[in-house]
Amino acid sequence: MKPVEPRPAATIVLIRRAAPNFEALLLERPQAARFAPGAFVFPGGAVDVDDSASTWGQRLPPVGEQVACAAALRELFEETGILPAGSVEPDGEAIGKARQGLLDGRNLFSTLAERMDWDFSGAPIAYFARWITPRTVAMRFDTRFFLLLIEDGDPTSVSVTDEHVSSIWIPPDRALQKSGAGELPLLFPTRKTLERLAGFKSRKEAFHSLREKTVEPILPKLDLRRNPERPLMPGDKGYEEAF
């Protein structure tokens, strides 16, 4: 059977300072969700037509993959209420109404950015990974991963929508421990990303290191005959034979 064409998507990994190192933001998916039920995920979702609007112009940071970057910022705002725009006025009510209009489908993110003069060009964002769902999975995504550094003093309170059950800020190593104990369900790319982050001593070290890396697409495979539950990475034994 011909594989399903993966849908373009974007994910944004937020990290903030916390003792002794740093924490990442994870959102809990509902058990009834069609995609990743019950899993803890980074904010993100599918790319929309509006994410490629010419309005974005110079409003985005020069990280490459501009359409996916706009999608990641939009999904972040929709799912958490966090808006890392340098020129945002401190009017929580206006921002809240803008977000609700976006969620209701009455507003476009690009239109809001232009009307309210939201400028993301100075936001500390790095494009650092690209994951493609295995060919044998029915719902596939081609997802660009962005790292966003939350500066000291930036708002980090999270207001989730019905799309998620809860949110947590957690150190990457602690998230991996809880996942290993069966207490924190993680998707494979989420776990591998947390493993990558756990190797850094600070959020700034993670940001500066990851933004310098060349991004190559990662396509895990599933060995449906031997162990369909364990994704194989390039270089793993049996990867070339798996589909």
C-alpha positions in Angstrom: 0.0 0.0 0.0 1.3 3.5 -0.9 2.3 5.5 2.2 0.1 8.5 3.2 1.7 11.9 2.2 2.9 13.6 5.4 1.2 16.8 6.3 3.5 19.9 7.0 3.5 20.7 10.6 5.5 22.7 13.2 6.4 22.3 16.9 7.9 24.8 19.3 10.0 23.7 22.3 9.9 26.3 25.1 12.7 26.3 27.7 13.0 28.6 30.7 15.5 29.0 33.5 14.9 27.0 36.6 17.2 25.6 39.4 19.5 23.9 38.8 19.3 24.1 35.0 16.2 24.6 32.9 12.7 23.4 32.2 10.7 22.6 29.1 7.0 23.0 28.5 4.8 20.0 27.8 1.1 19.8 27.2 -1.1 16.8 28.0 -3.3 15.5 25.2 -6.9 14.3 26.1 -7.4 10.6 26.2 -10.2 11.0 23.6 -7.9 12.8 21.1 -7.5 11.3 17.6 -3.8 12.1 17.5 -1.5 11.1 20.4 -4.2 10.4 23.0 -2.9 10.9 26.6 0.6 11.9 25.5 2.6 14.9 26.7 3.7 16.9 23.7 5.3 20.2 22.8 3.0 23.0 21.5 2.4 22.7 17.8 0.2 21.5 14.9 -0.4 21.5 11.2 0.7 24.4 8.9 -2.2 26.6 7.6 -2.5 28.6 4.4 -2.2 31.8 6.4 1.2 30.9 7.7 2.6 31.7 4.3 0.9 35.1 4.0 3.1 37.9 2.6 2.2 40.0 5.6 4.8 38.2 7.7 7.6 40.0 5.8 10.2 41.1 8.4 8.1 40.1 11.4 9.7 36.7 11.7 13.3 35.8 12.9 15.8 34.8 10.2 15.8 31.1 11.1 14.9 29.6 7.7 11.6 27.6 7.2 9.7 30.8 7.6 6.2 29.3 6.9 6.8 26.6 9.6 8.1 29.2 12.0 4.9 31.3 11.6 2.9 28.1 12.2 4.8 27.3 15.3 4.3 30.8 16.8 0.6 30.6 15.9 0.1 27.2 17.5 2.0 28.4 20.6 -0.3 31.4 21.0 -3.4 29.4 20.3 -2.5 26.5 22.7 -0.9 28.4 25.5 -1.5 32.1 25.2 2.2 32.8 25.2 3.2 35.5 22.6 6.9 36.2 22.3 6.5 39.4 20.2 8.8 42.2 21.1 6.3 45.0 20.4 3.3 43.6 22.3 1.5 46.2 24.3 0.8 45.2 28.0 -2.9 44.9 27.3 -3.9 41.4 28.5 -7.6 41.9 27.6 -6.9 42.9 24.0 -4.5 40.0 23.6 -7.0 37.6 25.1 -9.7 38.8 22.7 -7.3 38.4 19.8 -6.5 34.9 20.8 -10.2 33.9 21.2 -10.9 35.3 17.8 -8.1 33.2 16.4 -9.4 30.1 18.1 -13.0 30.8 16.9 -11.8 31.3 13.3 -12.8 35.0 13.2 -9.2 36.2 13.0 -6.1 35.3 11.0 -2.8 35.3 12.8 -1.1 37.3 10.1 -3.9 39.9 10.2 -3.6 40.2 14.0 0.2 40.6 13.7 -0.2 43.5 11.3 -3.1 45.2 13.1 -1.5 44.9 16.6 2.1 45.3 15.3 3.4 42.1 16.7 7.1 41.7 15.8 8.7 38.3 16.4 12.0 39.1 14.5 14.0 39.5 17.7 12.7 36.4 19.5 15.4 33.9 20.4 14.2 31.1 18.2 16.3 28.3 16.6 15.2 25.8 13.9 16.9 22.6 15.1 15.1 19.4 13.9 12.8 17.9 11.4 10.9 14.7 12.0 8.8 12.7 9.5 6.3 10.1 10.7 7.1 6.5 9.6 5.6 5.4 6.2 3.5 2.7 7.8 1.5 5.1 10.0 -1.9 6.3 8.8 -1.7 9.8 10.2 1.7 11.3 9.1 3.4 14.6 9.6 6.5 16.3 8.3 7.3 18.4 11.4 9.8 21.2 11.8 11.0 21.7 15.4 11.9 25.1 16.8 13.5 26.0 20.1 12.3 29.1 21.9 14.3 30.6 24.7 12.1 32.2 27.4 14.1 35.1 28.8 14.0 36.0 32.5 10.9 38.1 33.2 9.0 36.8 30.1 5.5 35.5 31.0 5.4 31.8 31.3 1.9 31.2 32.7 0.0 28.8 30.4 -3.7 28.9 29.6 -4.6 25.7 27.8 -7.7 25.2 25.5 -9.9 22.1 25.1 -7.2 20.7 22.9 -5.1 19.8 26.0 -5.9 18.7 29.5 -3.0 20.3 31.4 0.5 21.8 31.1 3.7 21.3 33.0 7.1 22.9 33.1 9.6 20.1 33.8 13.4 19.5 33.5 14.2 17.3 30.5 16.0 14.7 32.6 13.1 14.6 35.1 10.6 14.1 32.2 12.7 11.2 30.9 12.7 9.6 34.3 9.0 9.9 34.7 8.5 8.5 31.2 10.7 5.6 32.0 8.6 4.9 35.0 5.5 4.9 32.9 4.2 8.1 34.5 4.6 10.5 31.6 3.6 9.1 28.1 5.8 10.6 25.4 5.8 10.4 21.6 9.1 9.1 20.1 10.2 12.4 18.7 9.4 14.2 22.0 11.4 11.7 24.0 14.4 12.0 21.6 14.2 15.8 21.7 14.2 15.7 25.6 17.2 13.3 25.5 19.0 15.9 23.3 18.1 18.7 25.7 19.1 16.8 28.8 22.7 16.9 27.6 23.0 20.7 28.1 23.8 22.5 31.4 21.7 25.6 30.7 19.0 26.9 28.4 21.4 29.3 26.7 23.9 26.5 26.0 21.1 24.5 24.4 20.0 27.4 22.3 23.4 28.4 21.0 24.4 24.8 20.3 21.3 23.7 18.5 20.9 26.8 16.3 24.3 26.1 14.8 23.4 22.5 13.7 22.5 21.6 10.2 19.0 20.2 10.1 18.6 16.8 8.3 15.2 15.1 8.0 14.8 12.2 10.4 12.5 9.3 9.2 12.1 6.6 11.8 10.9 3.2 10.5 8.9 0.4 12.1 9.8 -3.2 11.8 6.3 -4.6 11.7 7.4 -8.2 11.8 9.8 -8.2 14.7 9.0 -5.2 17.0 6.4 -2.8 15.7 6.4 -0.8 19.0 10.0 0.3 18.8 10.9 2.8 16.1 14.2 2.4 14.3 16.5 5.3 13.7 18.9 5.7 10.8 22.0 3.6 11.7 20.0 1.1 13.9 20.3 -2.6 13.1 17.5 -3.5 10.7 16.7 0.1 9.7 17.5 -0.4 6.0 15.3 -3.5 5.8 12.3 -2.0 7.6 9.6 0.0 5.8 
